[in-house]
């Protein structure tokens, strides 16, 4: 099935694109997707995603189809064909 991944903030800069479509197996969880993205990423994006679902789930705001998914729910949230997953890293400023 195909899933849309939206890279936000510094993830967009590291990925060099705002979004991409990834082909994944059916019954994939959000945590599994994060693991896959972390394993496939290289360079700056790989460094930001380092740690897979355990790290990413705690560090990033996870949004699936405009609904926030808490880090504890990532392991049980089953993705569906056409879902759009947005990853927003923490933002700091002053």
MOSULNOR-V926287 format. One record per residue. N is the residue number from 0. D_FIRST is the distance of its C-alpha to the first C-alpha in Angstrom with 1 decimal. Layout:
BEGIN
n=N d_first=D_FIRST
n=N d_first=D_FIRST
END
This chain:
BEGIN
n=0 d_first=0.0
n=1 d_first=3.8
n=2 d_first=6.7
n=3 d_first=10.3
n=4 d_first=12.9
n=5 d_first=16.5
n=6 d_first=19.3
n=7 d_first=22.5
n=8 d_first=26.2
n=9 d_first=27.0
n=10 d_first=23.3
n=11 d_first=23.0
n=12 d_first=26.2
n=13 d_first=25.1
n=14 d_first=21.7
n=15 d_first=23.5
n=16 d_first=21.1
n=17 d_first=20.2
n=18 d_first=16.5
n=19 d_first=13.6
n=20 d_first=10.0
n=21 d_first=8.3
n=22 d_first=5.6
n=23 d_first=5.4
n=24 d_first=6.0
n=25 d_first=6.1
n=26 d_first=9.3
n=27 d_first=9.4
n=28 d_first=12.5
n=29 d_first=13.6
n=30 d_first=16.2
n=31 d_first=13.9
n=32 d_first=12.1
n=33 d_first=15.7
n=34 d_first=16.9
n=35 d_first=14.4
n=36 d_first=15.3
n=37 d_first=18.9
n=38 d_first=18.9
n=39 d_first=17.5
n=40 d_first=19.8
n=41 d_first=23.2
n=42 d_first=26.5
n=43 d_first=27.0
n=44 d_first=23.4
n=45 d_first=23.4
n=46 d_first=26.7
n=47 d_first=25.5
n=48 d_first=22.4
n=49 d_first=24.6
n=50 d_first=24.5
n=51 d_first=20.8
n=52 d_first=19.9
n=53 d_first=23.6
n=54 d_first=24.9
n=55 d_first=22.3
n=56 d_first=22.1
n=57 d_first=25.9
n=58 d_first=26.3
n=59 d_first=23.7
n=60 d_first=23.2
n=61 d_first=19.7
n=62 d_first=18.5
n=63 d_first=15.4
n=64 d_first=15.7
n=65 d_first=19.4
n=66 d_first=20.1
n=67 d_first=21.4
n=68 d_first=20.2
n=69 d_first=23.1
n=70 d_first=22.9
n=71 d_first=23.8
n=72 d_first=20.9
n=73 d_first=18.2
n=74 d_first=18.4
n=75 d_first=17.8
n=76 d_first=15.5
n=77 d_first=12.2
n=78 d_first=9.4
n=79 d_first=7.7
n=80 d_first=5.2
n=81 d_first=7.6
n=82 d_first=9.6
n=83 d_first=12.1
n=84 d_first=13.6
n=85 d_first=17.1
n=86 d_first=19.3
n=87 d_first=23.0
n=88 d_first=25.5
n=89 d_first=29.0
n=90 d_first=31.4
n=91 d_first=35.0
n=92 d_first=38.0
n=93 d_first=41.5
END
